[in-house]
Amino acid sequence: MPAPREIIELIARFDQQLDAYKSGSYNEAQLRLEFLDPFFKVLGWDVANKEGYAEQYKDVISEDAISSARIFTGRPNSRC
């Protein structure tokens, strides 16, 4: 079964502009808006929660970005 046209278009656009995406100025939020959300919409996910479900029933739950200052290495402890 071939991939849906929308997914093929997303792949083509990503491939055409790959250097810009790898430059370091393209961030996670932009990636999500331009590629991931449309990808999952094509698959039938309610990315924007148009159904108005409560948090525990949503198809997608947004998370806060993790800054490099909040990334821990080593063993976690209760002081974090």
PDB file with one MODEL, atoms N, CA, C and O in Angstrom:
MODEL        1
ATOM      1  N   MET A   1       0.849  -1.175   0.000  1.00  0.00           N
ATOM      2  CA  MET A   1       0.000   0.000   0.000  1.00  0.00           C
ATOM      3  C   MET A   1       0.901   1.247   0.000  1.00  0.00           C
ATOM      4  O   MET A   1       1.767   1.381   0.865  1.00  0.00           O
ATOM      5  N   PRO A   2       0.703   2.146  -0.951  1.00  0.00           N
ATOM      6  CA  PRO A   2       1.540   3.350  -0.998  1.00  0.00           C
ATOM      7  C   PRO A   2       1.192   4.320   0.139  1.00  0.00           C
ATOM      8  O   PRO A   2       0.081   4.321   0.669  1.00  0.00           O
ATOM      9  N   ALA A   3       2.173   5.130   0.484  1.00  0.00           N
ATOM     10  CA  ALA A   3       1.965   6.144   1.531  1.00  0.00           C
ATOM     11  C   ALA A   3       0.980   7.198   1.027  1.00  0.00           C
ATOM     12  O   ALA A   3       0.918   7.463  -0.173  1.00  0.00           O
ATOM     13  N   PRO A   4       0.212   7.799   1.932  1.00  0.00           N
ATOM     14  CA  PRO A   4      -0.693   8.879   1.529  1.00  0.00           C
ATOM     15  C   PRO A   4       0.084  10.046   0.900  1.00  0.00           C
ATOM     16  O   PRO A   4       1.226  10.314   1.273  1.00  0.00           O
ATOM     17  N   ARG A   5      -0.542  10.726  -0.046  1.00  0.00           N
ATOM     18  CA  ARG A   5       0.066  11.847  -0.756  1.00  0.00           C
ATOM     19  C   ARG A   5       0.624  12.887   0.201  1.00  0.00           C
ATOM     20  O   ARG A   5       1.714  13.409  -0.031  1.00  0.00           O
ATOM     21  N   GLU A   6      -0.104  13.202   1.279  1.00  0.00           N
ATOM     22  CA  GLU A   6       0.341  14.226   2.227  1.00  0.00           C
ATOM     23  C   GLU A   6       1.665  13.849   2.884  1.00  0.00           C
ATOM     24  O   GLU A   6       2.512  14.714   3.105  1.00  0.00           O
ATOM     25  N   ILE A   7       1.848  12.589   3.191  1.00  0.00           N
ATOM     26  CA  ILE A   7       3.098  12.132   3.814  1.00  0.00           C
ATOM     27  C   ILE A   7       4.239  12.201   2.811  1.00  0.00           C
ATOM     28  O   ILE A   7       5.352  12.597   3.158  1.00  0.00           O
ATOM     29  N   ILE A   8       3.969  11.821   1.576  1.00  0.00           N
ATOM     30  CA  ILE A   8       4.997  11.922   0.527  1.00  0.00           C
ATOM     31  C   ILE A   8       5.419  13.378   0.353  1.00  0.00           C
ATOM     32  O   ILE A   8       6.604  13.656   0.169  1.00  0.00           O
ATOM     33  N   GLU A   9       4.469  14.310   0.409  1.00  0.00           N
ATOM     34  CA  GLU A   9       4.788  15.735   0.285  1.00  0.00           C
ATOM     35  C   GLU A   9       5.613  16.232   1.480  1.00  0.00           C
ATOM     36  O   GLU A   9       6.535  17.028   1.303  1.00  0.00           O
ATOM     37  N   LEU A  10       5.293  15.774   2.677  1.00  0.00           N
ATOM     38  CA  LEU A  10       6.079  16.148   3.856  1.00  0.00           C
ATOM     39  C   LEU A  10       7.522  15.662   3.718  1.00  0.00           C
ATOM     40  O   LEU A  10       8.463  16.398   4.017  1.00  0.00           O
ATOM     41  N   ILE A  11       7.687  14.440   3.271  1.00  0.00           N
ATOM     42  CA  ILE A  11       9.028  13.875   3.093  1.00  0.00           C
ATOM     43  C   ILE A  11       9.803  14.661   2.047  1.00  0.00           C
ATOM     44  O   ILE A  11      10.978  14.971   2.240  1.00  0.00           O
ATOM     45  N   ALA A  12       9.149  14.980   0.947  1.00  0.00           N
ATOM     46  CA  ALA A  12       9.819  15.726  -0.125  1.00  0.00           C
ATOM     47  C   ALA A  12      10.249  17.104   0.357  1.00  0.00           C
ATOM     48  O   ALA A  12      11.370  17.534   0.082  1.00  0.00           O
ATOM     49  N   ARG A  13       9.378  17.796   1.068  1.00  0.00           N
ATOM     50  CA  ARG A  13       9.714  19.136   1.584  1.00  0.00           C
ATOM     51  C   ARG A  13      10.864  19.055   2.576  1.00  0.00           C
ATOM     52  O   ARG A  13      11.772  19.886   2.544  1.00  0.00           O
ATOM     53  N   PHE A  14      10.834  18.070   3.450  1.00  0.00           N
ATOM     54  CA  PHE A  14      11.915  17.894   4.411  1.00  0.00           C
ATOM     55  C   PHE A  14      13.229  17.632   3.694  1.00  0.00           C
ATOM     56  O   PHE A  14      14.257  18.215   4.036  1.00  0.00           O
ATOM     57  N   ASP A  15      13.194  16.760   2.704  1.00  0.00           N
ATOM     58  CA  ASP A  15      14.401  16.413   1.957  1.00  0.00           C
ATOM     59  C   ASP A  15      14.962  17.627   1.201  1.00  0.00           C
ATOM     60  O   ASP A  15      16.178  17.814   1.155  1.00  0.00           O
ATOM     61  N   GLN A  16      14.099  18.438   0.620  1.00  0.00           N
ATOM     62  CA  GLN A  16      14.533  19.609  -0.146  1.00  0.00           C
ATOM     63  C   GLN A  16      15.209  20.653   0.731  1.00  0.00           C
ATOM     64  O   GLN A  16      16.086  21.380   0.265  1.00  0.00           O
ATOM     65  N   GLN A  17      14.813  20.732   1.987  1.00  0.00           N
ATOM     66  CA  GLN A  17      15.317  21.783   2.870  1.00  0.00           C
ATOM     67  C   GLN A  17      16.144  21.221   4.024  1.00  0.00           C
ATOM     68  O   GLN A  17      16.281  21.864   5.065  1.00  0.00           O
ATOM     69  N   LEU A  18      16.681  20.050   3.841  1.00  0.00           N
ATOM     70  CA  LEU A  18      17.407  19.347   4.898  1.00  0.00           C
ATOM     71  C   LEU A  18      18.538  20.169   5.498  1.00  0.00           C
ATOM     72  O   LEU A  18      18.713  20.176   6.717  1.00  0.00           O
ATOM     73  N   ASP A  19      19.306  20.860   4.670  1.00  0.00           N
ATOM     74  CA  ASP A  19      20.423  21.668   5.187  1.00  0.00           C
ATOM     75  C   ASP A  19      19.946  22.728   6.169  1.00  0.00           C
ATOM     76  O   ASP A  19      20.599  22.963   7.185  1.00  0.00           O
ATOM     77  N   ALA A  20      18.826  23.366   5.885  1.00  0.00           N
ATOM     78  CA  ALA A  20      18.286  24.387   6.786  1.00  0.00           C
ATOM     79  C   ALA A  20      17.858  23.761   8.113  1.00  0.00           C
ATOM     80  O   ALA A  20      18.050  24.357   9.173  1.00  0.00           O
ATOM     81  N   TYR A  21      17.286  22.574   8.057  1.00  0.00           N
ATOM     82  CA  TYR A  21      16.828  21.916   9.275  1.00  0.00           C
ATOM     83  C   TYR A  21      17.987  21.443  10.141  1.00  0.00           C
ATOM     84  O   TYR A  21      17.854  21.357  11.361  1.00  0.00           O
ATOM     85  N   LYS A  22      19.112  21.140   9.523  1.00  0.00           N
ATOM     86  CA  LYS A  22      20.282  20.673  10.261  1.00  0.00           C
ATOM     87  C   LYS A  22      21.184  21.819  10.718  1.00  0.00           C
ATOM     88  O   LYS A  22      22.195  21.577  11.377  1.00  0.00           O
ATOM     89  N   SER A  23      20.839  23.051  10.382  1.00  0.00           N
ATOM     90  CA  SER A  23      21.705  24.195  10.653  1.00  0.00           C
ATOM     91  C   SER A  23      21.835  24.540  12.134  1.00  0.00           C
ATOM     92  O   SER A  23      22.771  25.238  12.525  1.00  0.00           O
ATOM     93  N   GLY A  24      20.927  24.070  12.942  1.00  0.00           N
ATOM     94  CA  GLY A  24      20.976  24.385  14.366  1.00  0.00           C
ATOM     95  C   GLY A  24      20.000  25.475  14.769  1.00  0.00           C
ATOM     96  O   GLY A  24      19.716  25.635  15.956  1.00  0.00           O
ATOM     97  N   SER A  25      19.481  26.227  13.809  1.00  0.00           N
ATOM     98  CA  SER A  25      18.525  27.278  14.148  1.00  0.00           C
ATOM     99  C   SER A  25      17.080  26.785  14.070  1.00  0.00           C
ATOM    100  O   SER A  25      16.164  27.483  14.505  1.00  0.00           O
ATOM    101  N   TYR A  26      16.876  25.613  13.531  1.00  0.00           N
ATOM    102  CA  TYR A  26      15.544  25.013  13.426  1.00  0.00           C
ATOM    103  C   TYR A  26      15.283  24.252  14.712  1.00  0.00           C
ATOM    104  O   TYR A  26      16.051  23.359  15.069  1.00  0.00           O
ATOM    105  N   ASN A  27      14.204  24.593  15.415  1.00  0.00           N
ATOM    106  CA  ASN A  27      14.010  23.998  16.735  1.00  0.00           C
ATOM    107  C   ASN A  27      12.890  22.958  16.770  1.00  0.00           C
ATOM    108  O   ASN A  27      12.188  22.738  15.783  1.00  0.00           O
ATOM    109  N   GLU A  28      12.748  22.341  17.911  1.00  0.00           N
ATOM    110  CA  GLU A  28      11.786  21.257  18.105  1.00  0.00           C
ATOM    111  C   GLU A  28      10.345  21.710  17.866  1.00  0.00           C
ATOM    112  O   GLU A  28       9.547  20.971  17.289  1.00  0.00           O
ATOM    113  N   ALA A  29      10.013  22.924  18.312  1.00  0.00           N
ATOM    114  CA  ALA A  29       8.649  23.429  18.128  1.00  0.00           C
ATOM    115  C   ALA A  29       8.336  23.599  16.645  1.00  0.00           C
ATOM    116  O   ALA A  29       7.235  23.272  16.201  1.00  0.00           O
ATOM    117  N   GLN A  30       9.291  24.105  15.881  1.00  0.00           N
ATOM    118  CA  GLN A  30       9.086  24.259  14.443  1.00  0.00           C
ATOM    119  C   GLN A  30       8.912  22.900  13.772  1.00  0.00           C
ATOM    120  O   GLN A  30       8.047  22.734  12.912  1.00  0.00           O
ATOM    121  N   LEU A  31       9.721  21.946  14.159  1.00  0.00           N
ATOM    122  CA  LEU A  31       9.609  20.594  13.612  1.00  0.00           C
ATOM    123  C   LEU A  31       8.226  20.021  13.867  1.00  0.00           C
ATOM    124  O   LEU A  31       7.609  19.429  12.982  1.00  0.00           O
ATOM    125  N   ARG A  32       7.753  20.205  15.081  1.00  0.00           N
ATOM    126  CA  ARG A  32       6.441  19.663  15.422  1.00  0.00           C
ATOM    127  C   ARG A  32       5.341  20.309  14.595  1.00  0.00           C
ATOM    128  O   ARG A  32       4.485  19.611  14.052  1.00  0.00           O
ATOM    129  N   LEU A  33       5.355  21.637  14.491  1.00  0.00           N
ATOM    130  CA  LEU A  33       4.307  22.334  13.746  1.00  0.00           C
ATOM    131  C   LEU A  33       4.333  22.024  12.256  1.00  0.00           C
ATOM    132  O   LEU A  33       3.281  21.844  11.643  1.00  0.00           O
ATOM    133  N   GLU A  34       5.509  21.959  11.676  1.00  0.00           N
ATOM    134  CA  GLU A  34       5.619  21.792  10.234  1.00  0.00           C
ATOM    135  C   GLU A  34       5.577  20.357   9.743  1.00  0.00           C
ATOM    136  O   GLU A  34       5.176  20.099   8.607  1.00  0.00           O
ATOM    137  N   PHE A  35       5.991  19.411  10.598  1.00  0.00           N
ATOM    138  CA  PHE A  35       6.088  18.030  10.125  1.00  0.00           C
ATOM    139  C   PHE A  35       5.348  17.011  10.986  1.00  0.00           C
ATOM    140  O   PHE A  35       4.566  16.216  10.463  1.00  0.00           O
ATOM    141  N   LEU A  36       5.578  17.022  12.279  1.00  0.00           N
ATOM    142  CA  LEU A  36       4.999  15.963  13.113  1.00  0.00           C
ATOM    143  C   LEU A  36       3.484  16.066  13.245  1.00  0.00           C
ATOM    144  O   LEU A  36       2.778  15.072  13.072  1.00  0.00           O
ATOM    145  N   ASP A  37       2.977  17.263  13.552  1.00  0.00           N
ATOM    146  CA  ASP A  37       1.522  17.404  13.666  1.00  0.00           C
ATOM    147  C   ASP A  37       0.811  17.021  12.369  1.00  0.00           C
ATOM    148  O   ASP A  37      -0.146  16.249  12.406  1.00  0.00           O
ATOM    149  N   PRO A  38       1.263  17.551  11.208  1.00  0.00           N
ATOM    150  CA  PRO A  38       0.606  17.135   9.959  1.00  0.00           C
ATOM    151  C   PRO A  38       0.714  15.624   9.694  1.00  0.00           C
ATOM    152  O   PRO A  38      -0.227  15.009   9.191  1.00  0.00           O
ATOM    153  N   PHE A  39       1.861  15.039  10.036  1.00  0.00           N
ATOM    154  CA  PHE A  39       2.048  13.596   9.852  1.00  0.00           C
ATOM    155  C   PHE A  39       1.013  12.812  10.651  1.00  0.00           C
ATOM    156  O   PHE A  39       0.353  11.922  10.116  1.00  0.00           O
ATOM    157  N   PHE A  40       0.874  13.144  11.931  1.00  0.00           N
ATOM    158  CA  PHE A  40      -0.066  12.404  12.771  1.00  0.00           C
ATOM    159  C   PHE A  40      -1.521  12.697  12.405  1.00  0.00           C
ATOM    160  O   PHE A  40      -2.380  11.833  12.578  1.00  0.00           O
ATOM    161  N   LYS A  41      -1.810  13.890  11.907  1.00  0.00           N
ATOM    162  CA  LYS A  41      -3.173  14.187  11.429  1.00  0.00           C
ATOM    163  C   LYS A  41      -3.545  13.277  10.267  1.00  0.00           C
ATOM    164  O   LYS A  41      -4.665  12.772  10.202  1.00  0.00           O
ATOM    165  N   VAL A  42      -2.601  13.067   9.347  1.00  0.00           N
ATOM    166  CA  VAL A  42      -2.847  12.167   8.214  1.00  0.00           C
ATOM    167  C   VAL A  42      -3.160  10.761   8.719  1.00  0.00           C
ATOM    168  O   VAL A  42      -3.964  10.048   8.118  1.00  0.00           O
ATOM    169  N   LEU A  43      -2.530  10.362   9.816  1.00  0.00           N
ATOM    170  CA  LEU A  43      -2.772   9.039  10.391  1.00  0.00           C
ATOM    171  C   LEU A  43      -4.057   8.967  11.207  1.00  0.00           C
ATOM    172  O   LEU A  43      -4.429   7.904  11.703  1.00  0.00           O
ATOM    173  N   GLY A  44      -4.740  10.120  11.344  1.00  0.00           N
ATOM    174  CA  GLY A  44      -6.031  10.124  12.021  1.00  0.00           C
ATOM    175  C   GLY A  44      -6.009  10.557  13.473  1.00  0.00           C
ATOM    176  O   GLY A  44      -7.025  10.452  14.159  1.00  0.00           O
ATOM    177  N   TRP A  45      -4.883  11.039  13.953  1.00  0.00           N
ATOM    178  CA  TRP A  45      -4.801  11.492  15.334  1.00  0.00           C
ATOM    179  C   TRP A  45      -5.453  12.858  15.483  1.00  0.00           C
ATOM    180  O   TRP A  45      -5.371  13.689  14.578  1.00  0.00           O
ATOM    181  N   ASP A  46      -6.092  13.091  16.605  1.00  0.00           N
ATOM    182  CA  ASP A  46      -6.676  14.398  16.937  1.00  0.00           C
ATOM    183  C   ASP A  46      -5.605  15.230  17.635  1.00  0.00           C
ATOM    184  O   ASP A  46      -5.627  15.389  18.855  1.00  0.00           O
ATOM    185  N   VAL A  47      -4.671  15.757  16.852  1.00  0.00           N
ATOM    186  CA  VAL A  47      -3.508  16.456  17.381  1.00  0.00           C
ATOM    187  C   VAL A  47      -3.899  17.710  18.157  1.00  0.00           C
ATOM    188  O   VAL A  47      -3.277  18.022  19.172  1.00  0.00           O
ATOM    189  N   ALA A  48      -4.913  18.429  17.700  1.00  0.00           N
ATOM    190  CA  ALA A  48      -5.330  19.691  18.334  1.00  0.00           C
ATOM    191  C   ALA A  48      -6.427  19.484  19.372  1.00  0.00           C
ATOM    192  O   ALA A  48      -6.946  20.460  19.914  1.00  0.00           O
ATOM    193  N   ASN A  49      -6.788  18.254  19.659  1.00  0.00           N
ATOM    194  CA  ASN A  49      -7.848  17.907  20.602  1.00  0.00           C
ATOM    195  C   ASN A  49      -9.164  18.614  20.249  1.00  0.00           C
ATOM    196  O   ASN A  49      -9.807  19.220  21.106  1.00  0.00           O
ATOM    197  N   LYS A  50      -9.543  18.525  18.985  1.00  0.00           N
ATOM    198  CA  LYS A  50     -10.796  19.128  18.517  1.00  0.00           C
ATOM    199  C   LYS A  50     -12.013  18.502  19.179  1.00  0.00           C
ATOM    200  O   LYS A  50     -13.076  19.120  19.241  1.00  0.00           O
ATOM    201  N   GLU A  51     -11.864  17.291  19.668  1.00  0.00           N
ATOM    202  CA  GLU A  51     -12.961  16.610  20.351  1.00  0.00           C
ATOM    203  C   GLU A  51     -13.157  17.128  21.779  1.00  0.00           C
ATOM    204  O   GLU A  51     -14.193  16.883  22.397  1.00  0.00           O
ATOM    205  N   GLY A  52     -12.159  17.844  22.295  1.00  0.00           N
ATOM    206  CA  GLY A  52     -12.276  18.427  23.629  1.00  0.00           C
ATOM    207  C   GLY A  52     -12.143  17.442  24.765  1.00  0.00           C
ATOM    208  O   GLY A  52     -12.745  17.627  25.823  1.00  0.00           O
ATOM    209  N   TYR A  53     -11.363  16.395  24.561  1.00  0.00           N
ATOM    210  CA  TYR A  53     -11.193  15.387  25.599  1.00  0.00           C
ATOM    211  C   TYR A  53     -10.401  15.933  26.793  1.00  0.00           C
ATOM    212  O   TYR A  53      -9.595  16.853  26.656  1.00  0.00           O
ATOM    213  N   ALA A  54     -10.649  15.351  27.946  1.00  0.00           N
ATOM    214  CA  ALA A  54      -9.869  15.663  29.141  1.00  0.00           C
ATOM    215  C   ALA A  54      -8.429  15.196  28.922  1.00  0.00           C
ATOM    216  O   ALA A  54      -8.170  14.342  28.074  1.00  0.00           O
ATOM    217  N   GLU A  55      -7.510  15.754  29.678  1.00  0.00           N
ATOM    218  CA  GLU A  55      -6.073  15.504  29.498  1.00  0.00           C
ATOM    219  C   GLU A  55      -5.745  14.017  29.370  1.00  0.00           C
ATOM    220  O   GLU A  55      -4.970  13.639  28.491  1.00  0.00           O
ATOM    221  N   GLN A  56      -6.306  13.177  30.212  1.00  0.00           N
ATOM    222  CA  GLN A  56      -5.942  11.759  30.209  1.00  0.00           C
ATOM    223  C   GLN A  56      -6.473  10.997  28.989  1.00  0.00           C
ATOM    224  O   GLN A  56      -6.072   9.856  28.759  1.00  0.00           O
ATOM    225  N   TYR A  57      -7.371  11.612  28.200  1.00  0.00           N
ATOM    226  CA  TYR A  57      -7.937  10.931  27.042  1.00  0.00           C
ATOM    227  C   TYR A  57      -7.486  11.514  25.707  1.00  0.00           C
ATOM    228  O   TYR A  57      -7.905  11.023  24.659  1.00  0.00           O
ATOM    229  N   LYS A  58      -6.658  12.533  25.714  1.00  0.00           N
ATOM    230  CA  LYS A  58      -6.190  13.161  24.481  1.00  0.00           C
ATOM    231  C   LYS A  58      -5.304  12.206  23.687  1.00  0.00           C
ATOM    232  O   LYS A  58      -4.608  11.364  24.254  1.00  0.00           O
ATOM    233  N   ASP A  59      -5.344  12.356  22.354  1.00  0.00           N
ATOM    234  CA  ASP A  59      -4.435  11.590  21.495  1.00  0.00           C
ATOM    235  C   ASP A  59      -3.007  12.086  21.652  1.00  0.00           C
ATOM    236  O   ASP A  59      -2.064  11.296  21.601  1.00  0.00           O
ATOM    237  N   VAL A  60      -2.841  13.402  21.844  1.00  0.00           N
ATOM    238  CA  VAL A  60      -1.521  14.016  21.945  1.00  0.00           C
ATOM    239  C   VAL A  60      -1.504  14.951  23.136  1.00  0.00           C
ATOM    240  O   VAL A  60      -2.422  15.752  23.310  1.00  0.00           O
ATOM    241  N   ILE A  61      -0.474  14.861  23.955  1.00  0.00           N
ATOM    242  CA  ILE A  61      -0.308  15.755  25.100  1.00  0.00           C
ATOM    243  C   ILE A  61       0.987  16.522  24.905  1.00  0.00           C
ATOM    244  O   ILE A  61       2.056  15.924  24.779  1.00  0.00           O
ATOM    245  N   SER A  62       0.894  17.848  24.879  1.00  0.00           N
ATOM    246  CA  SER A  62       2.083  18.678  24.709  1.00  0.00           C
ATOM    247  C   SER A  62       2.892  18.696  25.992  1.00  0.00           C
ATOM    248  O   SER A  62       2.346  18.721  27.095  1.00  0.00           O
ATOM    249  N   GLU A  63       4.195  18.683  25.825  1.00  0.00           N
ATOM    250  CA  GLU A  63       5.100  18.755  26.966  1.00  0.00           C
ATOM    251  C   GLU A  63       5.919  20.024  26.877  1.00  0.00           C
ATOM    252  O   GLU A  63       6.155  20.541  25.785  1.00  0.00           O
ATOM    253  N   ASP A  64       6.352  20.528  28.016  1.00  0.00           N
ATOM    254  CA  ASP A  64       7.241  21.676  28.025  1.00  0.00           C
ATOM    255  C   ASP A  64       8.580  21.280  27.433  1.00  0.00           C
ATOM    256  O   ASP A  64       9.027  20.142  27.571  1.00  0.00           O
ATOM    257  N   ALA A  65       9.210  22.236  26.774  1.00  0.00           N
ATOM    258  CA  ALA A  65      10.553  21.986  26.251  1.00  0.00           C
ATOM    259  C   ALA A  65      11.518  21.841  27.420  1.00  0.00           C
ATOM    260  O   ALA A  65      11.338  22.463  28.467  1.00  0.00           O
ATOM    261  N   ILE A  66      12.517  21.035  27.237  1.00  0.00           N
ATOM    262  CA  ILE A  66      13.537  20.849  28.267  1.00  0.00           C
ATOM    263  C   ILE A  66      14.744  21.681  27.882  1.00  0.00           C
ATOM    264  O   ILE A  66      15.348  21.464  26.831  1.00  0.00           O
ATOM    265  N   SER A  67      15.092  22.624  28.726  1.00  0.00           N
ATOM    266  CA  SER A  67      16.276  23.423  28.428  1.00  0.00           C
ATOM    267  C   SER A  67      17.518  22.632  28.819  1.00  0.00           C
ATOM    268  O   SER A  67      17.447  21.710  29.632  1.00  0.00           O
ATOM    269  N   SER A  68      18.644  22.996  28.240  1.00  0.00           N
ATOM    270  CA  SER A  68      19.875  22.276  28.546  1.00  0.00           C
ATOM    271  C   SER A  68      20.235  22.390  30.020  1.00  0.00           C
ATOM    272  O   SER A  68      20.938  21.532  30.553  1.00  0.00           O
ATOM    273  N   ALA A  69      19.759  23.442  30.686  1.00  0.00           N
ATOM    274  CA  ALA A  69      20.036  23.603  32.110  1.00  0.00           C
ATOM    275  C   ALA A  69      19.286  22.560  32.945  1.00  0.00           C
ATOM    276  O   ALA A  69      19.674  22.283  34.081  1.00  0.00           O
ATOM    277  N   ARG A  70      18.221  21.983  32.393  1.00  0.00           N
ATOM    278  CA  ARG A  70      17.426  21.007  33.126  1.00  0.00           C
ATOM    279  C   ARG A  70      17.794  19.576  32.789  1.00  0.00           C
ATOM    280  O   ARG A  70      17.199  18.651  33.343  1.00  0.00           O
ATOM    281  N   ILE A  71      18.744  19.363  31.909  1.00  0.00           N
ATOM    282  CA  ILE A  71      19.154  18.010  31.542  1.00  0.00           C
ATOM    283  C   ILE A  71      20.187  17.522  32.552  1.00  0.00           C
ATOM    284  O   ILE A  71      21.211  18.169  32.767  1.00  0.00           O
ATOM    285  N   PHE A  72      19.915  16.393  33.159  1.00  0.00           N
ATOM    286  CA  PHE A  72      20.792  15.856  34.180  1.00  0.00           C
ATOM    287  C   PHE A  72      21.504  14.634  33.643  1.00  0.00           C
ATOM    288  O   PHE A  72      20.947  13.885  32.841  1.00  0.00           O
ATOM    289  N   THR A  73      22.713  14.434  34.074  1.00  0.00           N
ATOM    290  CA  THR A  73      23.426  13.227  33.721  1.00  0.00           C
ATOM    291  C   THR A  73      23.707  12.476  35.016  1.00  0.00           C
ATOM    292  O   THR A  73      23.683  13.051  36.104  1.00  0.00           O
ATOM    293  N   GLY A  74      23.963  11.229  34.881  1.00  0.00           N
ATOM    294  CA  GLY A  74      24.256  10.439  36.065  1.00  0.00           C
ATOM    295  C   GLY A  74      22.999   9.959  36.735  1.00  0.00           C
ATOM    296  O   GLY A  74      21.946   9.844  36.108  1.00  0.00           O
ATOM    297  N   ARG A  75      23.112   9.691  37.970  1.00  0.00           N
ATOM    298  CA  ARG A  75      22.033   9.106  38.749  1.00  0.00           C
ATOM    299  C   ARG A  75      21.087  10.179  39.276  1.00  0.00           C
ATOM    300  O   ARG A  75      21.547  11.148  39.881  1.00  0.00           O
ATOM    301  N   PRO A  76      19.777  10.036  39.064  1.00  0.00           N
ATOM    302  CA  PRO A  76      18.831  11.027  39.596  1.00  0.00           C
ATOM    303  C   PRO A  76      18.751  10.940  41.115  1.00  0.00           C
ATOM    304  O   PRO A  76      18.979   9.885  41.707  1.00  0.00           O
ATOM    305  N   ASN A  77      18.426  12.062  41.727  1.00  0.00           N
ATOM    306  CA  ASN A  77      18.224  12.064  43.182  1.00  0.00           C
ATOM    307  C   ASN A  77      17.033  12.936  43.546  1.00  0.00           C
ATOM    308  O   ASN A  77      16.493  13.620  42.677  1.00  0.00           O
ATOM    309  N   SER A  78      16.619  12.933  44.769  1.00  0.00           N
ATOM    310  CA  SER A  78      15.410  13.645  45.189  1.00  0.00           C
ATOM    311  C   SER A  78      15.609  15.148  45.244  1.00  0.00           C
ATOM    312  O   SER A  78      14.624  15.871  45.394  1.00  0.00           O
ATOM    313  N   ARG A  79      16.827  15.656  45.133  1.00  0.00           N
ATOM    314  CA  ARG A  79      17.071  17.102  45.189  1.00  0.00           C
ATOM    315  C   ARG A  79      16.799  17.779  43.854  1.00  0.00           C
ATOM    316  O   ARG A  79      16.754  19.008  43.804  1.00  0.00           O
ATOM    317  N   CYS A  80      16.617  17.033  42.770  1.00  0.00           N
ATOM    318  CA  CYS A  80      16.444  17.618  41.431  1.00  0.00           C
ATOM    319  C   CYS A  80      15.117  18.304  41.287  1.00  0.00           C
ATOM    320  O   CYS A  80      14.814  18.847  40.224  1.00  0.00           O
TER     321      CYS A  80
ENDMDL
END
